Amino acid sequence: MNDCIFCKIIEKKIPSKIAYEDDKVIAFHDINPQAPVHILIVTKKHFDSIMDITGDDAIEIAHVFSVIQKLAVELGITEKGFRIVNNCGAEGGQTVPHVHFHLLAGRYMQWPPG
């Protein structure tokens, strides 16, 4: 996707503070953090939303969650807790049409999230 900001980050056309990267995902610090820890975990394979994930692509999402576990341990946030968020569609709060997950920690998370 030529106009996708996350694809441009993946291609290193836009700089970012990378927290983790492998052949399937890239994780980087959010430029507008909503918590002391706010990292975006983005699939390198472009999907507009989770609604585009098929059975064959489910392994991509499973890998995202294994990366989240790794990051949580490395960041020392497992004991106090953290939140994982995936927004889907405009009313769900999705502002970038590329599958991504927010890893948030370092403050008490309210419920409902809003």
PDB file as gemmi writes it, atoms N, CA and C in Angstrom:
CRYST1    1.000    1.000    1.000  90.00  90.00  90.00 P 1                      
ATOM      1  N   MET A   1       0.853  -1.174   0.000  1.00  0.00           N  
ATOM      2  CA  MET A   1       0.000   0.000   0.000  1.00  0.00           C  
ATOM      3  C   MET A   1       0.901   1.240   0.000  1.00  0.00           C  
ATOM      4  N   ASN A   2       0.837   1.999  -1.036  1.00  0.00           N  
ATOM      5  CA  ASN A   2       1.723   3.146  -1.180  1.00  0.00           C  
ATOM      6  C   ASN A   2       1.470   4.263  -0.179  1.00  0.00           C  
ATOM      7  N   ASP A   3       0.219   4.442   0.266  1.00  0.00           N  
ATOM      8  CA  ASP A   3      -0.088   5.551   1.156  1.00  0.00           C  
ATOM      9  C   ASP A   3      -0.232   5.129   2.617  1.00  0.00           C  
ATOM     10  N   CYS A   4       0.056   3.887   2.939  1.00  0.00           N  
ATOM     11  CA  CYS A   4      -0.092   3.388   4.300  1.00  0.00           C  
ATOM     12  C   CYS A   4       1.123   3.802   5.143  1.00  0.00           C  
ATOM     13  N   ILE A   5       0.860   4.557   6.210  1.00  0.00           N  
ATOM     14  CA  ILE A   5       1.953   5.041   7.054  1.00  0.00           C  
ATOM     15  C   ILE A   5       2.714   3.884   7.703  1.00  0.00           C  
ATOM     16  N   PHE A   6       2.007   2.818   8.093  1.00  0.00           N  
ATOM     17  CA  PHE A   6       2.701   1.689   8.719  1.00  0.00           C  
ATOM     18  C   PHE A   6       3.555   0.931   7.708  1.00  0.00           C  
ATOM     19  N   CYS A   7       3.091   0.817   6.472  1.00  0.00           N  
ATOM     20  CA  CYS A   7       3.916   0.192   5.428  1.00  0.00           C  
ATOM     21  C   CYS A   7       5.187   1.013   5.205  1.00  0.00           C  
ATOM     22  N   LYS A   8       5.059   2.332   5.278  1.00  0.00           N  
ATOM     23  CA  LYS A   8       6.236   3.197   5.112  1.00  0.00           C  
ATOM     24  C   LYS A   8       7.213   3.026   6.276  1.00  0.00           C  
ATOM     25  N   ILE A   9       6.698   2.818   7.482  1.00  0.00           N  
ATOM     26  CA  ILE A   9       7.573   2.544   8.629  1.00  0.00           C  
ATOM     27  C   ILE A   9       8.262   1.201   8.443  1.00  0.00           C  
ATOM     28  N   ILE A  10       7.519   0.198   8.006  1.00  0.00           N  
ATOM     29  CA  ILE A  10       8.082  -1.134   7.753  1.00  0.00           C  
ATOM     30  C   ILE A  10       9.206  -1.047   6.724  1.00  0.00           C  
ATOM     31  N   GLU A  11       8.998  -0.243   5.681  1.00  0.00           N  
ATOM     32  CA  GLU A  11       9.982  -0.079   4.609  1.00  0.00           C  
ATOM     33  C   GLU A  11      11.098   0.894   4.983  1.00  0.00           C  
ATOM     34  N   LYS A  12      11.062   1.421   6.205  1.00  0.00           N  
ATOM     35  CA  LYS A  12      12.067   2.373   6.716  1.00  0.00           C  
ATOM     36  C   LYS A  12      12.072   3.696   5.955  1.00  0.00           C  
ATOM     37  N   LYS A  13      10.930   4.036   5.352  1.00  0.00           N  
ATOM     38  CA  LYS A  13      10.787   5.326   4.690  1.00  0.00           C  
ATOM     39  C   LYS A  13      10.412   6.417   5.681  1.00  0.00           C  
ATOM     40  N   ILE A  14       9.886   6.001   6.839  1.00  0.00           N  
ATOM     41  CA  ILE A  14       9.567   6.918   7.931  1.00  0.00           C  
ATOM     42  C   ILE A  14      10.300   6.382   9.163  1.00  0.00           C  
ATOM     43  N   PRO A  15      11.082   7.226   9.822  1.00  0.00           N  
ATOM     44  CA  PRO A  15      11.809   6.755  11.009  1.00  0.00           C  
ATOM     45  C   PRO A  15      10.864   6.494  12.180  1.00  0.00           C  
ATOM     46  N   SER A  16      11.249   5.540  13.005  1.00  0.00           N  
ATOM     47  CA  SER A  16      10.487   5.247  14.213  1.00  0.00           C  
ATOM     48  C   SER A  16      11.430   4.659  15.249  1.00  0.00           C  
ATOM     49  N   LYS A  17      11.000   4.707  16.492  1.00  0.00           N  
ATOM     50  CA  LYS A  17      11.775   4.125  17.586  1.00  0.00           C  
ATOM     51  C   LYS A  17      11.341   2.664  17.723  1.00  0.00           C  
ATOM     52  N   ILE A  18      12.115   1.783  17.116  1.00  0.00           N  
ATOM     53  CA  ILE A  18      11.748   0.373  17.041  1.00  0.00           C  
ATOM     54  C   ILE A  18      12.063  -0.332  18.352  1.00  0.00           C  
ATOM     55  N   ALA A  19      11.069  -1.074  18.846  1.00  0.00           N  
ATOM     56  CA  ALA A  19      11.218  -1.868  20.063  1.00  0.00           C  
ATOM     57  C   ALA A  19      11.517  -3.325  19.739  1.00  0.00           C  
ATOM     58  N   TYR A  20      11.072  -3.786  18.561  1.00  0.00           N  
ATOM     59  CA  TYR A  20      11.267  -5.176  18.154  1.00  0.00           C  
ATOM     60  C   TYR A  20      10.992  -5.272  16.658  1.00  0.00           C  
ATOM     61  N   GLU A  21      11.716  -6.182  16.005  1.00  0.00           N  
ATOM     62  CA  GLU A  21      11.446  -6.447  14.585  1.00  0.00           C  
ATOM     63  C   GLU A  21      11.916  -7.839  14.230  1.00  0.00           C  
ATOM     64  N   ASP A  22      11.112  -8.522  13.414  1.00  0.00           N  
ATOM     65  CA  ASP A  22      11.513  -9.792  12.816  1.00  0.00           C  
ATOM     66  C   ASP A  22      10.892  -9.859  11.422  1.00  0.00           C  
ATOM     67  N   ASP A  23      10.838 -11.030  10.836  1.00  0.00           N  
ATOM     68  CA  ASP A  23      10.344 -11.134   9.462  1.00  0.00           C  
ATOM     69  C   ASP A  23       8.827 -10.982   9.337  1.00  0.00           C  
ATOM     70  N   LYS A  24       8.079 -11.073  10.453  1.00  0.00           N  
ATOM     71  CA  LYS A  24       6.622 -10.999  10.398  1.00  0.00           C  
ATOM     72  C   LYS A  24       6.025  -9.722  10.980  1.00  0.00           C  
ATOM     73  N   VAL A  25       6.710  -9.115  11.952  1.00  0.00           N  
ATOM     74  CA  VAL A  25       6.159  -7.932  12.615  1.00  0.00           C  
ATOM     75  C   VAL A  25       7.228  -6.884  12.873  1.00  0.00           C  
ATOM     76  N   ILE A  26       6.745  -5.688  13.117  1.00  0.00           N  
ATOM     77  CA  ILE A  26       7.593  -4.614  13.620  1.00  0.00           C  
ATOM     78  C   ILE A  26       6.833  -3.987  14.789  1.00  0.00           C  
ATOM     79  N   ALA A  27       7.556  -3.672  15.853  1.00  0.00           N  
ATOM     80  CA  ALA A  27       6.959  -3.023  17.019  1.00  0.00           C  
ATOM     81  C   ALA A  27       7.724  -1.736  17.267  1.00  0.00           C  
ATOM     82  N   PHE A  28       6.987  -0.661  17.457  1.00  0.00           N  
ATOM     83  CA  PHE A  28       7.628   0.631  17.660  1.00  0.00           C  
ATOM     84  C   PHE A  28       6.816   1.470  18.635  1.00  0.00           C  
ATOM     85  N   HIS A  29       7.491   2.441  19.249  1.00  0.00           N  
ATOM     86  CA  HIS A  29       6.854   3.316  20.220  1.00  0.00           C  
ATOM     87  C   HIS A  29       5.905   4.279  19.515  1.00  0.00           C  
ATOM     88  N   ASP A  30       4.713   4.431  20.067  1.00  0.00           N  
ATOM     89  CA  ASP A  30       3.708   5.329  19.515  1.00  0.00           C  
ATOM     90  C   ASP A  30       4.183   6.779  19.649  1.00  0.00           C  
ATOM     91  N   ILE A  31       3.989   7.572  18.615  1.00  0.00           N  
ATOM     92  CA  ILE A  31       4.427   8.974  18.664  1.00  0.00           C  
ATOM     93  C   ILE A  31       3.486   9.839  19.502  1.00  0.00           C  
ATOM     94  N   ASN A  32       2.312   9.311  19.835  1.00  0.00           N  
ATOM     95  CA  ASN A  32       1.347  10.012  20.687  1.00  0.00           C  
ATOM     96  C   ASN A  32       0.921   9.060  21.802  1.00  0.00           C  
ATOM     97  N   PRO A  33       1.840   8.760  22.721  1.00  0.00           N  
ATOM     98  CA  PRO A  33       1.560   7.720  23.718  1.00  0.00           C  
ATOM     99  C   PRO A  33       0.399   8.059  24.636  1.00  0.00           C  
ATOM    100  N   GLN A  34      -0.412   7.043  24.910  1.00  0.00           N  
ATOM    101  CA  GLN A  34      -1.554   7.181  25.803  1.00  0.00           C  
ATOM    102  C   GLN A  34      -1.277   6.582  27.176  1.00  0.00           C  
ATOM    103  N   ALA A  35      -0.067   6.095  27.379  1.00  0.00           N  
ATOM    104  CA  ALA A  35       0.377   5.520  28.648  1.00  0.00           C  
ATOM    105  C   ALA A  35       1.899   5.602  28.659  1.00  0.00           C  
ATOM    106  N   PRO A  36       2.521   5.457  29.844  1.00  0.00           N  
ATOM    107  CA  PRO A  36       3.984   5.486  29.894  1.00  0.00           C  
ATOM    108  C   PRO A  36       4.641   4.467  28.953  1.00  0.00           C  
ATOM    109  N   VAL A  37       4.022   3.302  28.802  1.00  0.00           N  
ATOM    110  CA  VAL A  37       4.446   2.333  27.793  1.00  0.00           C  
ATOM    111  C   VAL A  37       3.332   2.279  26.756  1.00  0.00           C  
ATOM    112  N   HIS A  38       3.656   2.594  25.513  1.00  0.00           N  
ATOM    113  CA  HIS A  38       2.686   2.508  24.415  1.00  0.00           C  
ATOM    114  C   HIS A  38       3.438   2.117  23.156  1.00  0.00           C  
ATOM    115  N   ILE A  39       3.357   0.846  22.848  1.00  0.00           N  
ATOM    116  CA  ILE A  39       4.050   0.294  21.690  1.00  0.00           C  
ATOM    117  C   ILE A  39       3.024  -0.262  20.718  1.00  0.00           C  
ATOM    118  N   LEU A  40       3.238   0.006  19.445  1.00  0.00           N  
ATOM    119  CA  LEU A  40       2.397  -0.559  18.390  1.00  0.00           C  
ATOM    120  C   LEU A  40       3.089  -1.782  17.817  1.00  0.00           C  
ATOM    121  N   ILE A  41       2.344  -2.874  17.694  1.00  0.00           N  
ATOM    122  CA  ILE A  41       2.857  -4.091  17.080  1.00  0.00           C  
ATOM    123  C   ILE A  41       2.089  -4.256  15.776  1.00  0.00           C  
ATOM    124  N   VAL A  42       2.817  -4.219  14.664  1.00  0.00           N  
ATOM    125  CA  VAL A  42       2.225  -4.140  13.333  1.00  0.00           C  
ATOM    126  C   VAL A  42       2.658  -5.343  12.502  1.00  0.00           C  
ATOM    127  N   THR A  43       1.703  -5.981  11.838  1.00  0.00           N  
ATOM    128  CA  THR A  43       2.051  -7.067  10.929  1.00  0.00           C  
ATOM    129  C   THR A  43       2.756  -6.488   9.713  1.00  0.00           C  
ATOM    130  N   LYS A  44       3.802  -7.156   9.263  1.00  0.00           N  
ATOM    131  CA  LYS A  44       4.484  -6.681   8.052  1.00  0.00           C  
ATOM    132  C   LYS A  44       3.643  -6.966   6.813  1.00  0.00           C  
ATOM    133  N   LYS A  45       2.863  -8.025   6.870  1.00  0.00           N  
ATOM    134  CA  LYS A  45       1.931  -8.303   5.784  1.00  0.00           C  
ATOM    135  C   LYS A  45       0.748  -7.357   5.967  1.00  0.00           C  
ATOM    136  N   HIS A  46       0.401  -6.631   4.919  1.00  0.00           N  
ATOM    137  CA  HIS A  46      -0.657  -5.628   5.030  1.00  0.00           C  
ATOM    138  C   HIS A  46      -2.039  -6.281   5.003  1.00  0.00           C  
ATOM    139  N   PHE A  47      -2.798  -6.001   6.054  1.00  0.00           N  
ATOM    140  CA  PHE A  47      -4.224  -6.297   6.133  1.00  0.00           C  
ATOM    141  C   PHE A  47      -4.867  -4.992   6.583  1.00  0.00           C  
ATOM    142  N   ASP A  48      -5.952  -4.587   5.958  1.00  0.00           N  
ATOM    143  CA  ASP A  48      -6.607  -3.348   6.376  1.00  0.00           C  
ATOM    144  C   ASP A  48      -7.125  -3.436   7.809  1.00  0.00           C  
ATOM    145  N   SER A  49      -7.712  -4.566   8.170  1.00  0.00           N  
ATOM    146  CA  SER A  49      -8.240  -4.753   9.519  1.00  0.00           C  
ATOM    147  C   SER A  49      -8.271  -6.246   9.828  1.00  0.00           C  
ATOM    148  N   ILE A  50      -8.646  -6.565  11.058  1.00  0.00           N  
ATOM    149  CA  ILE A  50      -8.738  -7.987  11.401  1.00  0.00           C  
ATOM    150  C   ILE A  50      -9.818  -8.689  10.588  1.00  0.00           C  
ATOM    151  N   MET A  51     -10.718  -7.934   9.995  1.00  0.00           N  
ATOM    152  CA  MET A  51     -11.755  -8.529   9.156  1.00  0.00           C  
ATOM    153  C   MET A  51     -11.167  -9.109   7.872  1.00  0.00           C  
ATOM    154  N   ASP A  52      -9.940  -8.758   7.543  1.00  0.00           N  
ATOM    155  CA  ASP A  52      -9.274  -9.287   6.352  1.00  0.00           C  
ATOM    156  C   ASP A  52      -8.437 -10.528   6.641  1.00  0.00           C  
ATOM    157  N   ILE A  53      -8.379 -10.936   7.902  1.00  0.00           N  
ATOM    158  CA  ILE A  53      -7.585 -12.107   8.277  1.00  0.00           C  
ATOM    159  C   ILE A  53      -8.378 -13.366   7.964  1.00  0.00           C  
ATOM    160  N   THR A  54      -7.778 -14.255   7.189  1.00  0.00           N  
ATOM    161  CA  THR A  54      -8.409 -15.537   6.886  1.00  0.00           C  
ATOM    162  C   THR A  54      -7.748 -16.615   7.732  1.00  0.00           C  
ATOM    163  N   GLY A  55      -8.278 -17.818   7.653  1.00  0.00           N  
ATOM    164  CA  GLY A  55      -7.706 -18.929   8.404  1.00  0.00           C  
ATOM    165  C   GLY A  55      -6.226 -19.113   8.133  1.00  0.00           C  
ATOM    166  N   ASP A  56      -5.822 -18.958   6.879  1.00  0.00           N  
ATOM    167  CA  ASP A  56      -4.418 -19.129   6.516  1.00  0.00           C  
ATOM    168  C   ASP A  56      -3.523 -18.040   7.106  1.00  0.00           C  
ATOM    169  N   ASP A  57      -4.102 -16.875   7.399  1.00  0.00           N  
ATOM    170  CA  ASP A  57      -3.327 -15.754   7.933  1.00  0.00           C  
ATOM    171  C   ASP A  57      -3.316 -15.708   9.457  1.00  0.00           C  
ATOM    172  N   ALA A  58      -4.070 -16.588  10.097  1.00  0.00           N  
ATOM    173  CA  ALA A  58      -4.176 -16.555  11.559  1.00  0.00           C  
ATOM    174  C   ALA A  58      -2.812 -16.695  12.226  1.00  0.00           C  
ATOM    175  N   ILE A  59      -1.888 -17.366  11.588  1.00  0.00           N  
ATOM    176  CA  ILE A  59      -0.546 -17.525  12.163  1.00  0.00           C  
ATOM    177  C   ILE A  59       0.151 -16.178  12.345  1.00  0.00           C  
ATOM    178  N   GLU A  60      -0.175 -15.217  11.487  1.00  0.00           N  
ATOM    179  CA  GLU A  60       0.403 -13.876  11.615  1.00  0.00           C  
ATOM    180  C   GLU A  60      -0.025 -13.247  12.952  1.00  0.00           C  
ATOM    181  N   ILE A  61      -1.289 -13.410  13.298  1.00  0.00           N  
ATOM    182  CA  ILE A  61      -1.814 -12.834  14.538  1.00  0.00           C  
ATOM    183  C   ILE A  61      -1.300 -13.604  15.745  1.00  0.00           C  
ATOM    184  N   ALA A  62      -1.199 -14.902  15.641  1.00  0.00           N  
ATOM    185  CA  ALA A  62      -0.619 -15.696  16.737  1.00  0.00           C  
ATOM    186  C   ALA A  62       0.801 -15.220  17.013  1.00  0.00           C  
ATOM    187  N   HIS A  63       1.536 -14.909  15.971  1.00  0.00           N  
ATOM    188  CA  HIS A  63       2.908 -14.418  16.148  1.00  0.00           C  
ATOM    189  C   HIS A  63       2.921 -13.057  16.838  1.00  0.00           C  
ATOM    190  N   VAL A  64       1.967 -12.203  16.505  1.00  0.00           N  
ATOM    191  CA  VAL A  64       1.863 -10.898  17.171  1.00  0.00           C  
ATOM    192  C   VAL A  64       1.785 -11.110  18.684  1.00  0.00           C  
ATOM    193  N   PHE A  65       0.955 -12.053  19.111  1.00  0.00           N  
ATOM    194  CA  PHE A  65       0.778 -12.266  20.543  1.00  0.00           C  
ATOM    195  C   PHE A  65       2.020 -12.854  21.193  1.00  0.00           C  
ATOM    196  N   SER A  66       2.781 -13.645  20.473  1.00  0.00           N  
ATOM    197  CA  SER A  66       4.036 -14.135  21.047  1.00  0.00           C  
ATOM    198  C   SER A  66       5.038 -12.984  21.189  1.00  0.00           C  
ATOM    199  N   VAL A  67       5.021 -12.046  20.265  1.00  0.00           N  
ATOM    200  CA  VAL A  67       5.881 -10.862  20.364  1.00  0.00           C  
ATOM    201  C   VAL A  67       5.433  -9.985  21.535  1.00  0.00           C  
ATOM    202  N   ILE A  68       4.131  -9.838  21.729  1.00  0.00           N  
ATOM    203  CA  ILE A  68       3.632  -9.057  22.862  1.00  0.00           C  
ATOM    204  C   ILE A  68       4.116  -9.670  24.173  1.00  0.00           C  
ATOM    205  N   GLN A  69       4.062 -10.989  24.289  1.00  0.00           N  
ATOM    206  CA  GLN A  69       4.571 -11.651  25.499  1.00  0.00           C  
ATOM    207  C   GLN A  69       6.049 -11.328  25.710  1.00  0.00           C  
ATOM    208  N   LYS A  70       6.827 -11.428  24.658  1.00  0.00           N  
ATOM    209  CA  LYS A  70       8.264 -11.146  24.736  1.00  0.00           C  
ATOM    210  C   LYS A  70       8.510  -9.699  25.173  1.00  0.00           C  
ATOM    211  N   LEU A  71       7.806  -8.768  24.556  1.00  0.00           N  
ATOM    212  CA  LEU A  71       7.961  -7.352  24.909  1.00  0.00           C  
ATOM    213  C   LEU A  71       7.550  -7.088  26.361  1.00  0.00           C  
ATOM    214  N   ALA A  72       6.465  -7.704  26.797  1.00  0.00           N  
ATOM    215  CA  ALA A  72       5.992  -7.502  28.169  1.00  0.00           C  
ATOM    216  C   ALA A  72       7.044  -7.943  29.178  1.00  0.00           C  
ATOM    217  N   VAL A  73       7.691  -9.056  28.908  1.00  0.00           N  
ATOM    218  CA  VAL A  73       8.758  -9.535  29.793  1.00  0.00           C  
ATOM    219  C   VAL A  73       9.936  -8.573  29.753  1.00  0.00           C  
ATOM    220  N   GLU A  74      10.379  -8.209  28.540  1.00  0.00           N  
ATOM    221  CA  GLU A  74      11.526  -7.310  28.392  1.00  0.00           C  
ATOM    222  C   GLU A  74      11.289  -5.953  29.041  1.00  0.00           C  
ATOM    223  N   LEU A  75      10.049  -5.466  28.979  1.00  0.00           N  
ATOM    224  CA  LEU A  75       9.717  -4.153  29.529  1.00  0.00           C  
ATOM    225  C   LEU A  75       9.396  -4.200  31.026  1.00  0.00           C  
ATOM    226  N   GLY A  76       9.318  -5.407  31.579  1.00  0.00           N  
ATOM    227  CA  GLY A  76       9.042  -5.560  33.001  1.00  0.00           C  
ATOM    228  C   GLY A  76       7.639  -5.165  33.412  1.00  0.00           C  
ATOM    229  N   ILE A  77       6.668  -5.407  32.539  1.00  0.00           N  
ATOM    230  CA  ILE A  77       5.297  -4.985  32.819  1.00  0.00           C  
ATOM    231  C   ILE A  77       4.360  -6.153  33.135  1.00  0.00           C  
ATOM    232  N   THR A  78       4.895  -7.353  33.229  1.00  0.00           N  
ATOM    233  CA  THR A  78       4.027  -8.517  33.434  1.00  0.00           C  
ATOM    234  C   THR A  78       3.421  -8.569  34.832  1.00  0.00           C  
ATOM    235  N   GLU A  79       4.150  -8.124  35.833  1.00  0.00           N  
ATOM    236  CA  GLU A  79       3.658  -8.232  37.205  1.00  0.00           C  
ATOM    237  C   GLU A  79       2.479  -7.304  37.470  1.00  0.00           C  
ATOM    238  N   LYS A  80       2.601  -6.038  37.073  1.00  0.00           N  
ATOM    239  CA  LYS A  80       1.519  -5.071  37.336  1.00  0.00           C  
ATOM    240  C   LYS A  80       0.401  -5.171  36.304  1.00  0.00           C  
ATOM    241  N   GLY A  81       0.730  -5.614  35.105  1.00  0.00           N  
ATOM    242  CA  GLY A  81      -0.293  -5.785  34.078  1.00  0.00           C  
ATOM    243  C   GLY A  81      -0.173  -4.797  32.928  1.00  0.00           C  
ATOM    244  N   PHE A  82      -0.927  -5.085  31.893  1.00  0.00           N  
ATOM    245  CA  PHE A  82      -0.902  -4.273  30.684  1.00  0.00           C  
ATOM    246  C   PHE A  82      -2.188  -4.501  29.919  1.00  0.00           C  
ATOM    247  N   ARG A  83      -2.397  -3.688  28.898  1.00  0.00           N  
ATOM    248  CA  ARG A  83      -3.576  -3.815  28.045  1.00  0.00           C  
ATOM    249  C   ARG A  83      -3.114  -3.983  26.605  1.00  0.00           C  
ATOM    250  N   ILE A  84      -3.839  -4.829  25.874  1.00  0.00           N  
ATOM    251  CA  ILE A  84      -3.628  -5.018  24.437  1.00  0.00           C  
ATOM    252  C   ILE A  84      -4.904  -4.551  23.746  1.00  0.00           C  
ATOM    253  N   VAL A  85      -4.766  -3.679  22.757  1.00  0.00           N  
ATOM    254  CA  VAL A  85      -5.929  -3.126  22.064  1.00  0.00           C  
ATOM    255  C   VAL A  85      -5.763  -3.299  20.561  1.00  0.00           C  
ATOM    256  N   ASN A  86      -6.851  -3.716  19.915  1.00  0.00           N  
ATOM    257  CA  ASN A  86      -6.927  -3.716  18.457  1.00  0.00           C  
ATOM    258  C   ASN A  86      -8.227  -3.023  18.088  1.00  0.00           C  
ATOM    259  N   ASN A  87      -8.126  -1.916  17.372  1.00  0.00           N  
ATOM    260  CA  ASN A  87      -9.310  -1.189  16.927  1.00  0.00           C  
ATOM    261  C   ASN A  87      -9.668  -1.650  15.519  1.00  0.00           C  
ATOM    262  N   CYS A  88     -10.965  -1.781  15.266  1.00  0.00           N  
ATOM    263  CA  CYS A  88     -11.418  -2.252  13.957  1.00  0.00           C  
ATOM    264  C   CYS A  88     -12.522  -1.339  13.435  1.00  0.00           C  
ATOM    265  N   GLY A  89     -12.244  -0.669  12.331  1.00  0.00           N  
ATOM    266  CA  GLY A  89     -13.231   0.214  11.719  1.00  0.00           C  
ATOM    267  C   GLY A  89     -13.328   1.571  12.397  1.00  0.00           C  
ATOM    268  N   ALA A  90     -14.002   2.487  11.736  1.00  0.00           N  
ATOM    269  CA  ALA A  90     -14.083   3.872  12.203  1.00  0.00           C  
ATOM    270  C   ALA A  90     -14.712   3.982  13.591  1.00  0.00           C  
ATOM    271  N   GLU A  91     -15.837   3.334  13.814  1.00  0.00           N  
ATOM    272  CA  GLU A  91     -16.479   3.431  15.122  1.00  0.00           C  
ATOM    273  C   GLU A  91     -15.717   2.658  16.188  1.00  0.00           C  
ATOM    274  N   GLY A  92     -14.855   1.752  15.793  1.00  0.00           N  
ATOM    275  CA  GLY A  92     -14.006   1.030  16.734  1.00  0.00           C  
ATOM    276  C   GLY A  92     -12.748   1.804  17.076  1.00  0.00           C  
ATOM    277  N   GLY A  93     -12.545   2.950  16.435  1.00  0.00           N  
ATOM    278  CA  GLY A  93     -11.400   3.800  16.731  1.00  0.00           C  
ATOM    279  C   GLY A  93     -10.177   3.556  15.861  1.00  0.00           C  
ATOM    280  N   GLN A  94     -10.320   2.749  14.808  1.00  0.00           N  
ATOM    281  CA  GLN A  94      -9.175   2.483  13.931  1.00  0.00           C  
ATOM    282  C   GLN A  94      -8.909   3.701  13.052  1.00  0.00           C  
ATOM    283  N   THR A  95      -7.703   4.268  13.167  1.00  0.00           N  
ATOM    284  CA  THR A  95      -7.357   5.446  12.376  1.00  0.00           C  
ATOM    285  C   THR A  95      -6.351   5.140  11.274  1.00  0.00           C  
ATOM    286  N   VAL A  96      -5.665   4.009  11.384  1.00  0.00           N  
ATOM    287  CA  VAL A  96      -4.729   3.588  10.343  1.00  0.00           C  
ATOM    288  C   VAL A  96      -5.206   2.239   9.812  1.00  0.00           C  
ATOM    289  N   PRO A  97      -5.529   2.152   8.516  1.00  0.00           N  
ATOM    290  CA  PRO A  97      -6.037   0.900   7.958  1.00  0.00           C  
ATOM    291  C   PRO A  97      -4.918  -0.113   7.678  1.00  0.00           C  
ATOM    292  N   HIS A  98      -4.339  -0.610   8.755  1.00  0.00           N  
ATOM    293  CA  HIS A  98      -3.311  -1.665   8.711  1.00  0.00           C  
ATOM    294  C   HIS A  98      -3.391  -2.362  10.062  1.00  0.00           C  
ATOM    295  N   VAL A  99      -3.513  -3.670  10.069  1.00  0.00           N  
ATOM    296  CA  VAL A  99      -3.660  -4.394  11.334  1.00  0.00           C  
ATOM    297  C   VAL A  99      -2.515  -4.060  12.273  1.00  0.00           C  
ATOM    298  N   HIS A 100      -2.892  -3.664  13.482  1.00  0.00           N  
ATOM    299  CA  HIS A 100      -1.900  -3.361  14.518  1.00  0.00           C  
ATOM    300  C   HIS A 100      -2.541  -3.496  15.890  1.00  0.00           C  
ATOM    301  N   PHE A 101      -1.692  -3.715  16.859  1.00  0.00           N  
ATOM    302  CA  PHE A 101      -2.124  -3.867  18.241  1.00  0.00           C  
ATOM    303  C   PHE A 101      -1.360  -2.874  19.096  1.00  0.00           C  
ATOM    304  N   HIS A 102      -2.037  -2.285  20.058  1.00  0.00           N  
ATOM    305  CA  HIS A 102      -1.429  -1.363  21.003  1.00  0.00           C  
ATOM    306  C   HIS A 102      -1.103  -2.131  22.277  1.00  0.00           C  
ATOM    307  N   LEU A 103       0.109  -2.005  22.756  1.00  0.00           N  
ATOM    308  CA  LEU A 103       0.520  -2.541  24.050  1.00  0.00           C  
ATOM    309  C   LEU A 103       0.672  -1.341  24.980  1.00  0.00           C  
ATOM    310  N   LEU A 104      -0.187  -1.269  25.987  1.00  0.00           N  
ATOM    311  CA  LEU A 104      -0.235  -0.138  26.900  1.00  0.00           C  
ATOM    312  C   LEU A 104       0.041  -0.596  28.326  1.00  0.00           C  
ATOM    313  N   ALA A 105       0.862   0.159  29.047  1.00  0.00           N  
ATOM    314  CA  ALA A 105       1.173  -0.186  30.435  1.00  0.00           C  
ATOM    315  C   ALA A 105       1.757   1.019  31.148  1.00  0.00           C  
ATOM    316  N   GLY A 106       1.943   0.854  32.451  1.00  0.00           N  
ATOM    317  CA  GLY A 106       2.590   1.889  33.233  1.00  0.00           C  
ATOM    318  C   GLY A 106       1.632   2.822  33.946  1.00  0.00           C  
ATOM    319  N   ARG A 107       0.337   2.569  33.833  1.00  0.00           N  
ATOM    320  CA  ARG A 107      -0.675   3.319  34.570  1.00  0.00           C  
ATOM    321  C   ARG A 107      -1.896   2.418  34.719  1.00  0.00           C  
ATOM    322  N   TYR A 108      -2.772   2.778  35.637  1.00  0.00           N  
ATOM    323  CA  TYR A 108      -3.995   2.024  35.825  1.00  0.00           C  
ATOM    324  C   TYR A 108      -4.925   2.269  34.630  1.00  0.00           C  
ATOM    325  N   MET A 109      -5.411   1.206  34.015  1.00  0.00           N  
ATOM    326  CA  MET A 109      -6.312   1.318  32.871  1.00  0.00           C  
ATOM    327  C   MET A 109      -7.754   1.330  33.352  1.00  0.00           C  
ATOM    328  N   GLN A 110      -8.511   2.300  32.897  1.00  0.00           N  
ATOM    329  CA  GLN A 110      -9.921   2.429  33.267  1.00  0.00           C  
ATOM    330  C   GLN A 110     -10.794   1.465  32.471  1.00  0.00           C  
ATOM    331  N   TRP A 111     -11.971   1.180  32.996  1.00  0.00           N  
ATOM    332  CA  TRP A 111     -12.956   0.375  32.279  1.00  0.00           C  
ATOM    333  C   TRP A 111     -14.322   0.994  32.504  1.00  0.00           C  
ATOM    334  N   PRO A 112     -15.143   1.212  31.507  1.00  0.00           N  
ATOM    335  CA  PRO A 112     -14.850   0.881  30.114  1.00  0.00           C  
ATOM    336  C   PRO A 112     -13.819   1.833  29.525  1.00  0.00           C  
ATOM    337  N   PRO A 113     -13.123   1.357  28.458  1.00  0.00           N  
ATOM    338  CA  PRO A 113     -12.018   2.136  27.911  1.00  0.00           C  
ATOM    339  C   PRO A 113     -12.433   3.426  27.232  1.00  0.00           C  
ATOM    340  N   GLY A 114     -13.668   3.543  26.778  1.00  0.00           N  
ATOM    341  CA  GLY A 114     -14.112   4.818  26.268  1.00  0.00           C  
ATOM    342  C   GLY A 114     -14.285   4.940  24.836  1.00  0.00           C  
TER     343      GLY A 114                                                      
END                                                                             
